[in-house]
Amino acid sequence: MNHAVIDQLTVLSDAIRVRMLAVLEGRELTVSELCDVVQLPQSTVSRHLKTMADGDWVTSRKDGTRRLYTLPLDDVGDSARKLWQVVREPVIASSAASDDGRRLKQVLARRRSQSEAFFSTSAGQWDRLREDLFGATSHLRALAGLLDPDAVVGDLGCGTGNIAEWLAPFAGRIIAVDASKEMLKAARKNLAGCRNVQIRQGTLEKLPIDNGQLDVALMMLVLHHLPDPPRVLTEAARTLKAGGRLLILDMLPHEREEYRQTMGHVWLGVSEKQMTHWLQAARFKDIHWRILPPDAKTKGPSLFVATARRG
Ligand SMILES: C[S@@+](CC[C@H](N)C(=O)[O-])C[C@H]1O[C@@H](n2cnc3c(N)ncnc32)[C@H](O)[C@@H]1O
């Protein structure tokens, strides 16, 4: 005689408990939501929940100050699952279960309207609230998840490594290159925990990367420092696989002449025409140009993003 099955049947021998389990199958509800669905007082629902939890038919978890209950069908074991299939069939077809189903819809709709009420009162403040709660860039950081997880990324002119640090959790491997010893010292510190980032000292004119290694090459705020952009772009193309993508972030043309002295800029920004010409000279295809929307909090010139594909 299999006592486990008898124990399981004992729990399932009550129509209310079976109704409650049917409601909790595939979803989580609080005790008070469950009370509203099966229209029974809290003491009765709690008593049945305890019996079902003791028989492993129900599990619960804390969510803040509330507790959510469910029928953990994936964890109950084969015999219990088969038993449940047999028992639930006639109960699901009953009018009591149909009423439960209608009330369940209302309970779930109430949850939705609570969240809708929140958004209708806080629509104007949501952006600030998101920034307070999660920082100004969390949603943009998440977009790195669109990278192919095996992608090999070259961060060309990586500076202190903050972009490589952002991307490291989402890429297969990152090769971070910079000419400056001081920048690389800071990068080594910042990237100490990123095991898939290789830091290499070298120039963009002669990259320390073999032919066709990269899926993606990034040049973030570097191009305006480079005397011979077509040469550097041709060199970047050499390190990309066929079809690999290049992304350039840089400044639009501006008149801040002082940047030449204060920050060593060679180019006072780059126009779309100039950028396209340089990319075409380096045999890139599928060239796209976008101007980034200005950020009112910043002081620098407007930025563009150019993307292209190695032919
Ligand atoms: C303005 S920083 C940008 C750093 C980083 N990409 C970022 O967006 O935070 C420019 C970086 O390019 C590097 N750089 C400039 N010319 C270079 C060259 N010819 N070869 C390699 N690195 C170069 C500098 O050392 C510096 O770290």
The ligand as a Tripos MOL2 file, in Angstrom:
@<TRIPOS>MOLECULE
LIG
   27    29     1     0     0
SMALL
NO_CHARGES

@<TRIPOS>ATOM
      1 C1         38.4920   61.0440  -24.5710 C.3       1 LIG1
      2 S1         39.2040   59.5020  -24.1660 S.3       1 LIG1
      3 C2         37.8150   58.4380  -24.3500 C.3       1 LIG1
      4 C3         37.9620   57.1820  -23.5730 C.3       1 LIG1
      5 C4         36.7880   56.2220  -23.6520 C.3       1 LIG1
      6 N1         36.5990   55.7220  -24.9770 N.3       1 LIG1
      7 C5         35.5420   56.8840  -23.1550 C.2       1 LIG1
      8 O1         34.6350   57.1820  -23.9480 O.co2     1 LIG1
      9 O2         35.4230   57.0880  -21.9380 O.co2     1 LIG1
     10 C6         40.1880   59.1860  -25.5760 C.3       1 LIG1
     11 C7         41.1300   58.0030  -25.3680 C.3       1 LIG1
     12 O3         41.7390   57.6920  -26.6120 O.3       1 LIG1
     13 C8         43.0980   57.3830  -26.3860 C.3       1 LIG1
     14 N2         43.8000   57.6400  -27.6440 N.ar      1 LIG1
     15 C9         43.9220   58.8130  -28.3000 C.ar      1 LIG1
     16 N3         44.6290   58.6530  -29.4260 N.ar      1 LIG1
     17 C10        44.9540   57.3420  -29.4830 C.ar      1 LIG1
     18 C11        45.6570   56.5400  -30.4230 C.ar      1 LIG1
     19 N4         46.1780   57.0790  -31.5230 N.pl3     1 LIG1
     20 N5         45.8000   55.2310  -30.1650 N.ar      1 LIG1
     21 C12        45.2810   54.6700  -29.0460 C.ar      1 LIG1
     22 N6         44.5940   55.3780  -28.1210 N.ar      1 LIG1
     23 C13        44.4390   56.6980  -28.3460 C.ar      1 LIG1
     24 C14        43.5020   58.2900  -25.2530 C.3       1 LIG1
     25 O4         44.6300   57.7950  -24.5640 O.3       1 LIG1
     26 C15        42.2470   58.2920  -24.3920 C.3       1 LIG1
     27 O5         42.2960   57.2910  -23.4270 O.3       1 LIG1
@<TRIPOS>BOND
     1     1     2 1
     2     2     3 1
     3     2    10 1
     4     3     4 1
     5     4     5 1
     6     5     6 1
     7     5     7 1
     8     7     8 2
     9     7     9 1
    10    10    11 1
    11    11    12 1
    12    11    26 1
    13    12    13 1
    14    13    14 1
    15    13    24 1
    16    14    15 ar
    17    14    23 ar
    18    15    16 ar
    19    16    17 ar
    20    17    18 ar
    21    17    23 ar
    22    18    19 1
    23    18    20 ar
    24    20    21 ar
    25    21    22 ar
    26    22    23 ar
    27    24    25 1
    28    24    26 1
    29    26    27 1
@<TRIPOS>SUBSTRUCTURE
     1 LIG1         1 GROUP 0 **** ****
